[in-house]
Amino acid sequence: MMIKIKCPKCNSEGSFSLANSSYNGPYKCWKCRELFTIKIENNELKSFEPLSQEEFDRQQEVEALKARFKQH
Ligand SMILES: [Zn+2]
């Protein structure tokens, strides 16, 4: 499932692929490279929060770990 996400900073629309109908995690704008934490519920974007590079890296690690656990 792909949904469109409009960057609140530069207004560029990017597509984001979802495994589920909800998601709460990091998003990076392809154009201005701004980082956000986004929250999606029922395939609808609910919130955008600014995210620091440090926090983004940390969240990516968490996501990678989760993905690894799913394989077992
Ligand atoms: Zn942007």
N, CA, C, O and the ligand as a Tripos MOL2 file, in Angstrom:
@<TRIPOS>MOLECULE
protein
  289   287    73     0     0
PROTEIN
NO_CHARGES

@<TRIPOS>ATOM
      1 N           0.8540   -1.1980    0.0000 N.3       1 MET1
      2 CA          0.0000    0.0000    0.0000 C.3       1 MET1
      3 C           0.8880    1.2460    0.0000 C.2       1 MET1
      4 O           1.7790    1.3840    0.8380 O.2       1 MET1
      5 N           0.6350    2.1520   -0.9520 N.am      2 MET2
      6 CA          1.4080    3.3820   -1.0210 C.3       2 MET2
      7 C           0.5150    4.5580   -0.6690 C.2       2 MET2
      8 O          -0.6180    4.6510   -1.1400 O.2       2 MET2
      9 N           1.0200    5.4360    0.1430 N.am      3 ILE3
     10 CA          0.2510    6.6530    0.3950 C.3       3 ILE3
     11 C           1.1210    7.8650    0.0850 C.2       3 ILE3
     12 O           2.3500    7.7960    0.0990 O.2       3 ILE3
     13 N           0.4550    8.9600   -0.1900 N.am      4 LYS4
     14 CA          1.1530   10.2030   -0.5220 C.3       4 LYS4
     15 C           1.3600   11.0180    0.7420 C.2       4 LYS4
     16 O           0.4560   11.1780    1.5610 O.2       4 LYS4
     17 N           2.5670   11.5240    0.8750 N.am      5 ILE5
     18 CA          2.8730   12.3630    2.0230 C.3       5 ILE5
     19 C           3.4120   13.6900    1.5360 C.2       5 ILE5
     20 O           4.3790   13.7550    0.7770 O.2       5 ILE5
     21 N           2.7650   14.7440    1.9900 N.am      6 LYS6
     22 CA          3.1980   16.0760    1.5880 C.3       6 LYS6
     23 C           4.0700   16.6610    2.6850 C.2       6 LYS6
     24 O           3.6600   16.7660    3.8410 O.2       6 LYS6
     25 N           5.2700   17.0350    2.3030 N.am      7 CYS7
     26 CA          6.2130   17.5930    3.2640 C.3       7 CYS7
     27 C           5.7140   18.9580    3.7390 C.2       7 CYS7
     28 O           5.4340   19.8290    2.9160 O.2       7 CYS7
     29 N           5.6000   19.1560    5.0520 N.am      8 PRO8
     30 CA          5.1170   20.4360    5.5580 C.3       8 PRO8
     31 C           6.1260   21.5610    5.3810 C.2       8 PRO8
     32 O           5.7820   22.7350    5.5140 O.2       8 PRO8
     33 N           7.3500   21.2100    5.0870 N.am      9 LYS9
     34 CA          8.3790   22.2390    4.9500 C.3       9 LYS9
     35 C           8.4790   22.7590    3.5150 C.2       9 LYS9
     36 O           8.4710   23.9680    3.2850 O.2       9 LYS9
     37 N           8.5740   21.8270    2.5400 N.am     10 CYS10
     38 CA          8.7790   22.2770    1.1560 C.3      10 CYS10
     39 C           7.5820   21.9630    0.2590 C.2      10 CYS10
     40 O           7.5900   22.2870   -0.9280 O.2      10 CYS10
     41 N           6.5510   21.3290    0.8300 N.am     11 ASN11
     42 CA          5.3300   21.0070    0.0830 C.3      11 ASN11
     43 C           5.5090   19.9950   -1.0450 C.2      11 ASN11
     44 O           4.6510   19.8870   -1.9210 O.2      11 ASN11
     45 N           6.6080   19.2600   -1.0320 N.am     12 SER12
     46 CA          6.7900   18.2200   -2.0410 C.3      12 SER12
     47 C           6.0370   16.9710   -1.6350 C.2      12 SER12
     48 O           6.0000   16.5930   -0.4640 O.2      12 SER12
     49 N           5.4460   16.3510   -2.6180 N.am     13 GLU13
     50 CA          4.7120   15.1360   -2.3290 C.3      13 GLU13
     51 C           5.5980   13.9210   -2.5660 C.2      13 GLU13
     52 O           6.2030   13.7730   -3.6280 O.2      13 GLU13
     53 N           5.6620   13.0750   -1.5820 N.am     14 GLY14
     54 CA          6.4200   11.8460   -1.7390 C.3      14 GLY14
     55 C           5.5130   10.6630   -1.5010 C.2      14 GLY14
     56 O           4.4780   10.7950   -0.8480 O.2      14 GLY14
     57 N           5.8890    9.4980   -2.0260 N.am     15 SER15
     58 CA          5.0780    8.3240   -1.7020 C.3      15 SER15
     59 C           5.7950    7.5000   -0.6480 C.2      15 SER15
     60 O           7.0240    7.4340   -0.5980 O.2      15 SER15
     61 N           5.0020    6.8890    0.1710 N.am     16 PHE16
     62 CA          5.5220    6.1180    1.2760 C.3      16 PHE16
     63 C           4.8190    4.7730    1.2590 C.2      16 PHE16
     64 O           3.5910    4.7100    1.1970 O.2      16 PHE16
     65 N           5.5890    3.7010    1.3140 N.am     17 SER17
     66 CA          4.9530    2.3850    1.2700 C.3      17 SER17
     67 C           4.6870    1.8860    2.6850 C.2      17 SER17
     68 O           5.5390    1.9640    3.5690 O.2      17 SER17
     69 N           3.4930    1.3800    2.8620 N.am     18 LEU18
     70 CA          3.0460    0.9250    4.1650 C.3      18 LEU18
     71 C           2.8230   -0.5780    4.1630 C.2      18 LEU18
     72 O           2.2370   -1.1350    3.2340 O.2      18 LEU18
     73 N           3.2990   -1.2210    5.2200 N.am     19 ALA19
     74 CA          3.0370   -2.6500    5.3630 C.3      19 ALA19
     75 C           1.6610   -2.8610    6.0090 C.2      19 ALA19
     76 O           0.9720   -3.8460    5.7450 O.2      19 ALA19
     77 N           1.2880   -1.9070    6.8600 N.am     20 ASN20
     78 CA          0.0000   -1.9810    7.5510 C.3      20 ASN20
     79 C          -0.7570   -0.6820    7.2950 C.2      20 ASN20
     80 O          -0.2410    0.2320    6.6520 O.2      20 ASN20
     81 N          -1.9900   -0.6100    7.8070 N.am     21 SER21
     82 CA         -2.7600    0.6130    7.5950 C.3      21 SER21
     83 C          -2.3780    1.6790    8.5980 C.2      21 SER21
     84 O          -2.8340    2.8190    8.5040 O.2      21 SER21
     85 N          -1.5310    1.3100    9.5710 N.am     22 SER22
     86 CA         -1.0530    2.3330   10.4850 C.3      22 SER22
     87 C           0.4590    2.2500   10.6260 C.2      22 SER22
     88 O           1.0730    1.1940   10.4700 O.2      22 SER22
     89 N           1.0280    3.4020   10.9250 N.am     23 TYR23
     90 CA          2.4730    3.5020   11.0400 C.3      23 TYR23
     91 C           2.8220    4.6760   11.9320 C.2      23 TYR23
     92 O           2.1920    5.7320   11.8660 O.2      23 TYR23
     93 N           3.8170    4.4850   12.7540 N.am     24 ASN24
     94 CA          4.2990    5.5730   13.5870 C.3      24 ASN24
     95 C           5.8140    5.4540   13.5800 C.2      24 ASN24
     96 O           6.3840    4.5860   14.2410 O.2      24 ASN24
     97 N           6.4630    6.3400   12.8230 N.am     25 GLY25
     98 CA          7.9020    6.2030   12.7150 C.3      25 GLY25
     99 C           8.5210    7.2660   11.8530 C.2      25 GLY25
    100 O           7.8670    8.2420   11.4860 O.2      25 GLY25
    101 N           9.7920    7.0780   11.5260 N.am     26 PRO26
    102 CA         10.5330    8.1090   10.8200 C.3      26 PRO26
    103 C          10.1590    8.2360    9.3470 C.2      26 PRO26
    104 O           9.8200    7.2520    8.6900 O.2      26 PRO26
    105 N          10.2260    9.4500    8.8480 N.am     27 TYR27
    106 CA         10.0270    9.7470    7.4320 C.3      27 TYR27
    107 C          11.0230   10.8170    7.0290 C.2      27 TYR27
    108 O          11.2610   11.7700    7.7710 O.2      27 TYR27
    109 N          11.6070   10.6540    5.8440 N.am     28 LYS28
    110 CA         12.5530   11.6450    5.3540 C.3      28 LYS28
    111 C          12.0590   12.1680    4.0210 C.2      28 LYS28
    112 O          11.7600   11.4020    3.1050 O.2      28 LYS28
    113 N          11.9760   13.4980    3.9280 N.am     29 CYS29
    114 CA         11.5490   14.0960    2.6720 C.3      29 CYS29
    115 C          12.6240   13.8730    1.6160 C.2      29 CYS29
    116 O          13.8040   14.1190    1.8680 O.2      29 CYS29
    117 N          12.2230   13.4070    0.4290 N.am     30 TRP30
    118 CA         13.1900   13.1110   -0.6340 C.3      30 TRP30
    119 C          13.7940   14.3820   -1.2050 C.2      30 TRP30
    120 O          14.8820   14.3580   -1.7790 O.2      30 TRP30
    121 N          13.0850   15.4880   -1.0460 N.am     31 LYS31
    122 CA         13.5550   16.7140   -1.6600 C.3      31 LYS31
    123 C          14.4020   17.5890   -0.7320 C.2      31 LYS31
    124 O          15.5670   17.8620   -1.0240 O.2      31 LYS31
    125 N          13.8190   18.0230    0.3750 N.am     32 CYS32
    126 CA         14.5680   18.9290    1.2540 C.3      32 CYS32
    127 C          15.3210   18.1720    2.3420 C.2      32 CYS32
    128 O          16.0800   18.7690    3.1050 O.2      32 CYS32
    129 N          15.1120   16.8580    2.4160 N.am     33 ARG33
    130 CA         15.8210   15.9840    3.3590 C.3      33 ARG33
    131 C          15.4990   16.2870    4.8150 C.2      33 ARG33
    132 O          16.2540   15.9260    5.7180 O.2      33 ARG33
    133 N          14.3900   16.9420    5.0290 N.am     34 GLU34
    134 CA         13.9500   17.1980    6.3910 C.3      34 GLU34
    135 C          13.4520   15.8820    6.9920 C.2      34 GLU34
    136 O          12.8740   15.0450    6.2990 O.2      34 GLU34
    137 N          13.6860   15.7210    8.2800 N.am     35 LEU35
    138 CA         13.2710   14.4880    8.9530 C.3      35 LEU35
    139 C          12.0500   14.7330    9.8280 C.2      35 LEU35
    140 O          11.9400   15.7580   10.5010 O.2      35 LEU35
    141 N          11.1410   13.7750    9.8040 N.am     36 PHE36
    142 CA          9.9280   13.8750   10.6070 C.3      36 PHE36
    143 C           9.5810   12.5310   11.2230 C.2      36 PHE36
    144 O           9.9750   11.4720   10.7360 O.2      36 PHE36
    145 N           8.8300   12.6150   12.3120 N.am     37 THR37
    146 CA          8.1470   11.4280   12.7990 C.3      37 THR37
    147 C           6.7200   11.5590   12.3130 C.2      37 THR37
    148 O           6.0520   12.5520   12.6010 O.2      37 THR37
    149 N           6.2490   10.5690   11.5800 N.am     38 ILE38
    150 CA          4.8860   10.6620   11.0790 C.3      38 ILE38
    151 C           4.0160    9.5930   11.7320 C.2      38 ILE38
    152 O           4.4910    8.5400   12.1570 O.2      38 ILE38
    153 N           2.7410    9.9030   11.7940 N.am     39 LYS39
    154 CA          1.7830    8.9770   12.3560 C.3      39 LYS39
    155 C           0.6660    8.7690   11.3440 C.2      39 LYS39
    156 O           0.0120    9.7180   10.9130 O.2      39 LYS39
    157 N           0.4620    7.5180   10.9760 N.am     40 ILE40
    158 CA         -0.5700    7.1880   10.0040 C.3      40 ILE40
    159 C          -1.5590    6.2200   10.6380 C.2      40 ILE40
    160 O          -1.1790    5.2260   11.2560 O.2      40 ILE40
    161 N          -2.8270    6.5370   10.4670 N.am     41 GLU41
    162 CA         -3.8800    5.6490   10.9570 C.3      41 GLU41
    163 C          -4.8900    5.4440    9.8530 C.2      41 GLU41
    164 O          -5.3350    6.4040    9.2240 O.2      41 GLU41
    165 N          -5.2530    4.1930    9.6150 N.am     42 ASN42
    166 CA         -6.2020    3.8640    8.5490 C.3      42 ASN42
    167 C          -5.8250    4.5110    7.2170 C.2      42 ASN42
    168 O          -6.6690    5.0730    6.5190 O.2      42 ASN42
    169 N          -4.5400    4.4180    6.8830 N.am     43 ASN43
    170 CA         -4.0150    4.9740    5.6320 C.3      43 ASN43
    171 C          -4.1560    6.4850    5.5180 C.2      43 ASN43
    172 O          -4.1080    7.0350    4.4180 O.2      43 ASN43
    173 N          -4.3280    7.1460    6.6380 N.am     44 GLU44
    174 CA         -4.4250    8.5960    6.6280 C.3      44 GLU44
    175 C          -3.3430    9.2000    7.5030 C.2      44 GLU44
    176 O          -3.0950    8.7440    8.6190 O.2      44 GLU44
    177 N          -2.7170   10.2130    6.9850 N.am     45 LEU45
    178 CA         -1.6670   10.8780    7.7390 C.3      45 LEU45
    179 C          -2.2710   11.7320    8.8460 C.2      45 LEU45
    180 O          -3.0630   12.6390    8.5870 O.2      45 LEU45
    181 N          -1.8830   11.4270   10.0890 N.am     46 LYS46
    182 CA         -2.4820   12.1270   11.2220 C.3      46 LYS46
    183 C          -1.5810   13.2130   11.7770 C.2      46 LYS46
    184 O          -2.0670   14.2740   12.1700 O.2      46 LYS46
    185 N          -0.2940   12.9730   11.8160 N.am     47 SER47
    186 CA          0.5660   14.0110   12.3840 C.3      47 SER47
    187 C           1.9950   13.9740   11.8700 C.2      47 SER47
    188 O           2.5050   12.9420   11.4360 O.2      47 SER47
    189 N           2.6110   15.1240   11.9370 N.am     48 PHE48
    190 CA          3.9930   15.3390   11.5480 C.3      48 PHE48
    191 C           4.7070   15.9490   12.7400 C.2      48 PHE48
    192 O           4.2200   16.9170   13.3240 O.2      48 PHE48
    193 N           5.8430   15.4010   13.1050 N.am     49 GLU49
    194 CA          6.6330   16.0470   14.1370 C.3      49 GLU49
    195 C           8.0670   16.1360   13.6640 C.2      49 GLU49
    196 O           8.6000   15.1840   13.0940 O.2      49 GLU49
    197 N           8.6990   17.2840   13.9020 N.am     50 PRO50
    198 CA         10.1020   17.4140   13.4960 C.3      50 PRO50
    199 C          10.9690   16.4040   14.2400 C.2      50 PRO50
    200 O          10.6970   16.0450   15.3860 O.2      50 PRO50
    201 N          12.0070   15.9640   13.5650 N.am     51 LEU51
    202 CA         12.8530   14.9110   14.1130 C.3      51 LEU51
    203 C          14.3160   15.2790   13.8850 C.2      51 LEU51
    204 O          14.6860   15.7440   12.8060 O.2      51 LEU51
    205 N          15.1340   15.0730   14.8910 N.am     52 SER52
    206 CA         16.5640   15.3590   14.7310 C.3      52 SER52
    207 C          17.2490   14.1730   14.0490 C.2      52 SER52
    208 O          16.7310   13.0560   14.0620 O.2      52 SER52
    209 N          18.4130   14.4250   13.4580 N.am     53 GLN53
    210 CA         19.1500   13.3540   12.7830 C.3      53 GLN53
    211 C          19.4580   12.2020   13.7450 C.2      53 GLN53
    212 O          19.3540   11.0290   13.3880 O.2      53 GLN53
    213 N          19.8360   12.5650   14.9640 N.am     54 GLU54
    214 CA         20.1610   11.5530   15.9710 C.3      54 GLU54
    215 C          18.9810   10.6410   16.2550 C.2      54 GLU54
    216 O          19.0910    9.4150   16.2790 O.2      54 GLU54
    217 N          17.8480   11.2960   16.4690 N.am     55 GLU55
    218 CA         16.6480   10.5370   16.7870 C.3      55 GLU55
    219 C          16.2080    9.6890   15.5850 C.2      55 GLU55
    220 O          15.7290    8.5660   15.7430 O.2      55 GLU55
    221 N          16.3800   10.2490   14.3920 N.am     56 PHE56
    222 CA         16.0430    9.5190   13.1780 C.3      56 PHE56
    223 C          16.8620    8.2300   13.0850 C.2      56 PHE56
    224 O          16.3130    7.1610   12.8170 O.2      56 PHE56
    225 N          18.1620    8.3310   13.3050 N.am     57 ASP57
    226 CA         19.0360    7.1520   13.2630 C.3      57 ASP57
    227 C          18.5950    6.1090   14.2900 C.2      57 ASP57
    228 O          18.5740    4.9080   14.0170 O.2      57 ASP57
    229 N          18.2480    6.6030   15.4720 N.am     58 ARG58
    230 CA         17.8330    5.6950   16.5330 C.3      58 ARG58
    231 C          16.5470    4.9520   16.1310 C.2      58 ARG58
    232 O          16.4140    3.7470   16.3460 O.2      58 ARG58
    233 N          15.6160    5.7000   15.5470 N.am     59 GLN59
    234 CA         14.3520    5.0820   15.1390 C.3      59 GLN59
    235 C          14.5500    4.0830   14.0050 C.2      59 GLN59
    236 O          13.8820    3.0500   13.9490 O.2      59 GLN59
    237 N          15.4760    4.4020   13.1010 N.am     60 GLN60
    238 CA         15.7790    3.4760   12.0090 C.3      60 GLN60
    239 C          16.2970    2.1540   12.5730 C.2      60 GLN60
    240 O          15.9520    1.0770   12.0860 O.2      60 GLN60
    241 N          17.1270    2.2570   13.6030 N.am     61 GLU61
    242 CA         17.6640    1.0560   14.2350 C.3      61 GLU61
    243 C          16.5570    0.2320   14.8580 C.2      61 GLU61
    244 O          16.5480   -0.9950   14.7550 O.2      61 GLU61
    245 N          15.6250    0.9120   15.5050 N.am     62 VAL62
    246 CA         14.5010    0.2250   16.1280 C.3      62 VAL62
    247 C          13.6820   -0.5110   15.0610 C.2      62 VAL62
    248 O          13.2890   -1.6630   15.2460 O.2      62 VAL62
    249 N          13.4330    0.1830   13.9360 N.am     63 GLU63
    250 CA         12.6660   -0.4300   12.8450 C.3      63 GLU63
    251 C          13.3950   -1.6500   12.2840 C.2      63 GLU63
    252 O          12.7760   -2.6710   11.9830 O.2      63 GLU63
    253 N          14.7160   -1.5320   12.1480 N.am     64 ALA64
    254 CA         15.5160   -2.6350   11.6260 C.3      64 ALA64
    255 C          15.4640   -3.8310   12.5690 C.2      64 ALA64
    256 O          15.3870   -4.9800   12.1350 O.2      64 ALA64
    257 N          15.5060   -3.5410   13.8470 N.am     65 LEU65
    258 CA         15.4290   -4.5990   14.8490 C.3      65 LEU65
    259 C          14.0810   -5.3080   14.7930 C.2      65 LEU65
    260 O          14.0010   -6.5350   14.8420 O.2      65 LEU65
    261 N          13.0370   -4.5130   14.6910 N.am     66 LYS66
    262 CA         11.6770   -5.0770   14.6200 C.3      66 LYS66
    263 C          11.5600   -6.0010   13.4240 C.2      66 LYS66
    264 O          11.0020   -7.0940   13.5190 O.2      66 LYS66
    265 N          12.0990   -5.5440   12.2800 N.am     67 ALA67
    266 CA         12.0370   -6.3390   11.0560 C.3      67 ALA67
    267 C          12.7800   -7.6470   11.2480 C.2      67 ALA67
    268 O          12.3610   -8.6930   10.7510 O.2      67 ALA67
    269 N          13.8820   -7.5780   11.9700 N.am     68 ARG68
    270 CA         14.6730   -8.7830   12.1800 C.3      68 ARG68
    271 C          13.9140   -9.7810   13.0580 C.2      68 ARG68
    272 O          13.9410  -10.9880   12.8190 O.2      68 ARG68
    273 N          13.2350   -9.2450   14.0850 N.am     69 PHE69
    274 CA         12.4990  -10.1220   14.9770 C.3      69 PHE69
    275 C          11.3390  -10.8270   14.2630 C.2      69 PHE69
    276 O          10.9860  -11.9620   14.5840 O.2      69 PHE69
    277 N          10.7570  -10.1200   13.2870 N.am     70 LYS70
    278 CA          9.6120  -10.6950   12.5640 C.3      70 LYS70
    279 C           9.9890  -11.9440   11.7820 C.2      70 LYS70
    280 O           9.1580  -12.8200   11.5460 O.2      70 LYS70
    281 N          11.2570  -12.0130   11.3850 N.am     71 GLN71
    282 CA         11.6780  -13.1480   10.5710 C.3      71 GLN71
    283 C          11.7480  -14.4400   11.3700 C.2      71 GLN71
    284 O          11.7300  -15.5280   10.7950 O.2      71 GLN71
    285 N          11.8290  -14.3260   12.7150 N.am     72 HIS72
    286 CA         11.9820  -15.5240   13.5390 C.3      72 HIS72
    287 C          10.6370  -16.0900   13.9480 C.2      72 HIS72
    288 O          10.5800  -17.1020   14.6460 O.2      72 HIS72
    289 ZN         10.5230   18.5880    2.0530 Zn       73 ZN73
@<TRIPOS>BOND
     1     1     2 1
     2     2     3 1
     3     3     4 2
     4     3     5 am
     5     5     6 1
     6     6     7 1
     7     7     8 2
     8     7     9 am
     9     9    10 1
    10    10    11 1
    11    11    12 2
    12    11    13 am
    13    13    14 1
    14    14    15 1
    15    15    16 2
    16    15    17 am
    17    17    18 1
    18    18    19 1
    19    19    20 2
    20    19    21 am
    21    21    22 1
    22    22    23 1
    23    23    24 2
    24    23    25 am
    25    25    26 1
    26    26    27 1
    27    27    28 2
    28    27    29 am
    29    29    30 1
    30    30    31 1
    31    31    32 2
    32    31    33 am
    33    33    34 1
    34    34    35 1
    35    35    36 2
    36    35    37 am
    37    37    38 1
    38    38    39 1
    39    39    40 2
    40    39    41 am
    41    41    42 1
    42    42    43 1
    43    43    44 2
    44    43    45 am
    45    45    46 1
    46    46    47 1
    47    47    48 2
    48    47    49 am
    49    49    50 1
    50    50    51 1
    51    51    52 2
    52    51    53 am
    53    53    54 1
    54    54    55 1
    55    55    56 2
    56    55    57 am
    57    57    58 1
    58    58    59 1
    59    59    60 2
    60    59    61 am
    61    61    62 1
    62    62    63 1
    63    63    64 2
    64    63    65 am
    65    65    66 1
    66    66    67 1
    67    67    68 2
    68    67    69 am
    69    69    70 1
    70    70    71 1
    71    71    72 2
    72    71    73 am
    73    73    74 1
    74    74    75 1
    75    75    76 2
    76    75    77 am
    77    77    78 1
    78    78    79 1
    79    79    80 2
    80    79    81 am
    81    81    82 1
    82    82    83 1
    83    83    84 2
    84    83    85 am
    85    85    86 1
    86    86    87 1
    87    87    88 2
    88    87    89 am
    89    89    90 1
    90    90    91 1
    91    91    92 2
    92    91    93 am
    93    93    94 1
    94    94    95 1
    95    95    96 2
    96    95    97 am
    97    97    98 1
    98    98    99 1
    99    99   100 2
   100    99   101 am
   101   101   102 1
   102   102   103 1
   103   103   104 2
   104   103   105 am
   105   105   106 1
   106   106   107 1
   107   107   108 2
   108   107   109 am
   109   109   110 1
   110   110   111 1
   111   111   112 2
   112   111   113 am
   113   113   114 1
   114   114   115 1
   115   115   116 2
   116   115   117 am
   117   117   118 1
   118   118   119 1
   119   119   120 2
   120   119   121 am
   121   121   122 1
   122   122   123 1
   123   123   124 2
   124   123   125 am
   125   125   126 1
   126   126   127 1
   127   127   128 2
   128   127   129 am
   129   129   130 1
   130   130   131 1
   131   131   132 2
   132   131   133 am
   133   133   134 1
   134   134   135 1
   135   135   136 2
   136   135   137 am
   137   137   138 1
   138   138   139 1
   139   139   140 2
   140   139   141 am
   141   141   142 1
   142   142   143 1
   143   143   144 2
   144   143   145 am
   145   145   146 1
   146   146   147 1
   147   147   148 2
   148   147   149 am
   149   149   150 1
   150   150   151 1
   151   151   152 2
   152   151   153 am
   153   153   154 1
   154   154   155 1
   155   155   156 2
   156   155   157 am
   157   157   158 1
   158   158   159 1
   159   159   160 2
   160   159   161 am
   161   161   162 1
   162   162   163 1
   163   163   164 2
   164   163   165 am
   165   165   166 1
   166   166   167 1
   167   167   168 2
   168   167   169 am
   169   169   170 1
   170   170   171 1
   171   171   172 2
   172   171   173 am
   173   173   174 1
   174   174   175 1
   175   175   176 2
   176   175   177 am
   177   177   178 1
   178   178   179 1
   179   179   180 2
   180   179   181 am
   181   181   182 1
   182   182   183 1
   183   183   184 2
   184   183   185 am
   185   185   186 1
   186   186   187 1
   187   187   188 2
   188   187   189 am
   189   189   190 1
   190   190   191 1
   191   191   192 2
   192   191   193 am
   193   193   194 1
   194   194   195 1
   195   195   196 2
   196   195   197 am
   197   197   198 1
   198   198   199 1
   199   199   200 2
   200   199   201 am
   201   201   202 1
   202   202   203 1
   203   203   204 2
   204   203   205 am
   205   205   206 1
   206   206   207 1
   207   207   208 2
   208   207   209 am
   209   209   210 1
   210   210   211 1
   211   211   212 2
   212   211   213 am
   213   213   214 1
   214   214   215 1
   215   215   216 2
   216   215   217 am
   217   217   218 1
   218   218   219 1
   219   219   220 2
   220   219   221 am
   221   221   222 1
   222   222   223 1
   223   223   224 2
   224   223   225 am
   225   225   226 1
   226   226   227 1
   227   227   228 2
   228   227   229 am
   229   229   230 1
   230   230   231 1
   231   231   232 2
   232   231   233 am
   233   233   234 1
   234   234   235 1
   235   235   236 2
   236   235   237 am
   237   237   238 1
   238   238   239 1
   239   239   240 2
   240   239   241 am
   241   241   242 1
   242   242   243 1
   243   243   244 2
   244   243   245 am
   245   245   246 1
   246   246   247 1
   247   247   248 2
   248   247   249 am
   249   249   250 1
   250   250   251 1
   251   251   252 2
   252   251   253 am
   253   253   254 1
   254   254   255 1
   255   255   256 2
   256   255   257 am
   257   257   258 1
   258   258   259 1
   259   259   260 2
   260   259   261 am
   261   261   262 1
   262   262   263 1
   263   263   264 2
   264   263   265 am
   265   265   266 1
   266   266   267 1
   267   267   268 2
   268   267   269 am
   269   269   270 1
   270   270   271 1
   271   271   272 2
   272   271   273 am
   273   273   274 1
   274   274   275 1
   275   275   276 2
   276   275   277 am
   277   277   278 1
   278   278   279 1
   279   279   280 2
   280   279   281 am
   281   281   282 1
   282   282   283 1
   283   283   284 2
   284   283   285 am
   285   285   286 1
   286   286   287 1
   287   287   288 2
@<TRIPOS>SUBSTRUCTURE
     1 MET1         2 RESIDUE 1 A MET
     2 MET2         6 RESIDUE 1 A MET
     3 ILE3        10 RESIDUE 1 A ILE
     4 LYS4        14 RESIDUE 1 A LYS
     5 ILE5        18 RESIDUE 1 A ILE
     6 LYS6        22 RESIDUE 1 A LYS
     7 CYS7        26 RESIDUE 1 A CYS
     8 PRO8        30 RESIDUE 1 A PRO
     9 LYS9        34 RESIDUE 1 A LYS
    10 CYS10       38 RESIDUE 1 A CYS
    11 ASN11       42 RESIDUE 1 A ASN
    12 SER12       46 RESIDUE 1 A SER
    13 GLU13       50 RESIDUE 1 A GLU
    14 GLY14       54 RESIDUE 1 A GLY
    15 SER15       58 RESIDUE 1 A SER
    16 PHE16       62 RESIDUE 1 A PHE
    17 SER17       66 RESIDUE 1 A SER
    18 LEU18       70 RESIDUE 1 A LEU
    19 ALA19       74 RESIDUE 1 A ALA
    20 ASN20       78 RESIDUE 1 A ASN
    21 SER21       82 RESIDUE 1 A SER
    22 SER22       86 RESIDUE 1 A SER
    23 TYR23       90 RESIDUE 1 A TYR
    24 ASN24       94 RESIDUE 1 A ASN
    25 GLY25       98 RESIDUE 1 A GLY
    26 PRO26      102 RESIDUE 1 A PRO
    27 TYR27      106 RESIDUE 1 A TYR
    28 LYS28      110 RESIDUE 1 A LYS
    29 CYS29      114 RESIDUE 1 A CYS
    30 TRP30      118 RESIDUE 1 A TRP
    31 LYS31      122 RESIDUE 1 A LYS
    32 CYS32      126 RESIDUE 1 A CYS
    33 ARG33      130 RESIDUE 1 A ARG
    34 GLU34      134 RESIDUE 1 A GLU
    35 LEU35      138 RESIDUE 1 A LEU
    36 PHE36      142 RESIDUE 1 A PHE
    37 THR37      146 RESIDUE 1 A THR
    38 ILE38      150 RESIDUE 1 A ILE
    39 LYS39      154 RESIDUE 1 A LYS
    40 ILE40      158 RESIDUE 1 A ILE
    41 GLU41      162 RESIDUE 1 A GLU
    42 ASN42      166 RESIDUE 1 A ASN
    43 ASN43      170 RESIDUE 1 A ASN
    44 GLU44      174 RESIDUE 1 A GLU
    45 LEU45      178 RESIDUE 1 A LEU
    46 LYS46      182 RESIDUE 1 A LYS
    47 SER47      186 RESIDUE 1 A SER
    48 PHE48      190 RESIDUE 1 A PHE
    49 GLU49      194 RESIDUE 1 A GLU
    50 PRO50      198 RESIDUE 1 A PRO
    51 LEU51      202 RESIDUE 1 A LEU
    52 SER52      206 RESIDUE 1 A SER
    53 GLN53      210 RESIDUE 1 A GLN
    54 GLU54      214 RESIDUE 1 A GLU
    55 GLU55      218 RESIDUE 1 A GLU
    56 PHE56      222 RESIDUE 1 A PHE
    57 ASP57      226 RESIDUE 1 A ASP
    58 ARG58      230 RESIDUE 1 A ARG
    59 GLN59      234 RESIDUE 1 A GLN
    60 GLN60      238 RESIDUE 1 A GLN
    61 GLU61      242 RESIDUE 1 A GLU
    62 VAL62      246 RESIDUE 1 A VAL
    63 GLU63      250 RESIDUE 1 A GLU
    64 ALA64      254 RESIDUE 1 A ALA
    65 LEU65      258 RESIDUE 1 A LEU
    66 LYS66      262 RESIDUE 1 A LYS
    67 ALA67      266 RESIDUE 1 A ALA
    68 ARG68      270 RESIDUE 1 A ARG
    69 PHE69      274 RESIDUE 1 A PHE
    70 LYS70      278 RESIDUE 1 A LYS
    71 GLN71      282 RESIDUE 1 A GLN
    72 HIS72      286 RESIDUE 1 A HIS
    73 ZN73       289 GROUP 0 **** ****
